[in-house]
Amino acid sequence: MYKMEEKFKKIIEENPVAFATINAKSEPHVIAVAFVKVKDNKIIITNNYMKSTVINLKKSPNVGLVVWDKKWNGIKIQGKAKYFEKGKWIDFIKSIPENKNEPCKGAIVVEINKICECI
């Protein structure tokens, strides 16, 4: 199991994240996401308004994320994602202060396969 370094967690949680899935034509689909947290060495993304991304995740769990801070310290992550519409991960995203007054339609939980620094 991958152990998330604190410096990576800070970059992920404090900056917008580019999140890529694969569509039905095997093409990349990239969106910017916020309200991203790290818990139990997993990346947790809130679905408040996603449509295509959720459809893509149901067809392929393979995802990629890229994030960097204002000093250009960045990381690239590859992993496998699962989508949850109920249970502990929904409870978790609903507890995030930023999600107050948001629909919290689902939680995307990414198990990290590979992470590398982009400097």
C-alpha positions in Angstrom: 0.0 0.0 0.0 1.2 3.5 -0.9 1.9 5.8 2.1 1.0 9.4 1.2 3.8 11.9 2.1 2.5 14.9 4.1 3.9 17.4 1.5 1.9 15.6 -1.2 -1.3 15.6 0.9 -0.9 19.4 1.4 -0.5 20.1 -2.3 -3.6 17.9 -3.1 -5.9 19.4 -0.5 -4.9 23.1 -1.0 -5.0 23.4 -4.8 -7.3 22.6 -7.8 -6.7 19.2 -9.2 -6.8 18.1 -12.9 -8.7 14.8 -12.9 -8.6 12.5 -16.0 -10.8 9.6 -16.9 -11.1 7.5 -20.1 -14.3 7.9 -22.2 -16.1 5.2 -24.3 -13.9 6.0 -27.3 -10.7 5.4 -25.2 -10.0 9.2 -25.2 -9.0 11.2 -22.1 -11.6 13.3 -20.4 -10.1 15.9 -18.1 -11.8 18.2 -15.6 -10.7 20.4 -12.7 -11.9 19.4 -9.3 -11.8 21.0 -5.9 -12.8 19.8 -2.4 -10.3 16.9 -2.7 -9.1 15.2 0.4 -6.6 12.5 1.4 -7.9 9.9 3.9 -6.5 6.4 4.6 -3.9 6.9 1.8 -6.7 7.3 -0.7 -7.7 10.4 -2.6 -11.4 11.3 -2.1 -13.1 13.5 -4.7 -16.6 14.9 -4.2 -19.0 14.7 -7.1 -21.3 17.7 -6.9 -21.9 18.4 -10.6 -20.1 15.7 -12.7 -21.8 13.8 -15.5 -19.4 12.5 -18.1 -16.8 11.7 -15.5 -19.2 9.4 -13.6 -20.2 7.6 -16.8 -16.5 7.1 -17.6 -15.7 5.7 -14.2 -18.4 3.1 -14.6 -16.7 1.9 -17.8 -13.0 2.1 -16.6 -11.6 2.7 -13.2 -8.2 3.9 -14.5 -7.6 7.6 -13.6 -4.9 10.2 -13.5 -4.5 13.3 -11.5 -2.1 16.2 -11.7 -1.8 19.0 -9.2 0.7 21.8 -8.4 1.0 24.7 -6.0 1.8 28.4 -6.7 5.6 27.6 -6.4 5.2 24.9 -9.2 5.7 22.0 -6.8 3.6 19.3 -8.4 2.7 15.7 -8.4 1.3 13.2 -10.9 -0.8 10.3 -9.7 -2.1 7.2 -11.4 -4.7 5.0 -9.8 -7.9 3.1 -9.8 -11.2 4.7 -8.8 -14.4 3.5 -7.3 -17.6 5.5 -7.2 -19.9 5.5 -4.2 -23.4 6.9 -3.9 -24.0 5.7 -0.3 -22.0 4.6 2.8 -19.1 5.9 4.7 -17.5 7.8 1.8 -20.7 9.8 1.2 -20.8 10.5 5.0 -17.2 11.7 4.8 -17.7 14.1 1.8 -20.8 15.5 3.5 -18.7 16.3 6.6 -16.3 18.4 4.6 -17.0 22.1 5.4 -16.5 23.2 1.7 -19.4 20.8 0.7 -21.9 22.6 2.9 -24.9 23.6 0.7 -23.6 21.4 -2.2 -25.5 18.3 -3.5 -22.8 15.7 -2.7 -24.1 13.3 -5.3 -21.2 10.8 -4.9 -17.7 10.2 -3.7 -14.9 9.1 -6.0 -12.2 7.1 -4.0 -8.9 6.7 -5.7 -6.5 3.9 -4.7 -3.0 5.2 -5.7 -0.9 2.9 -7.9 1.9 5.4 -8.7 2.8 8.9 -7.6 5.8 11.0 -8.7 7.0 14.5 -8.2 6.8 17.0 -11.1 9.6 19.6 -10.6 
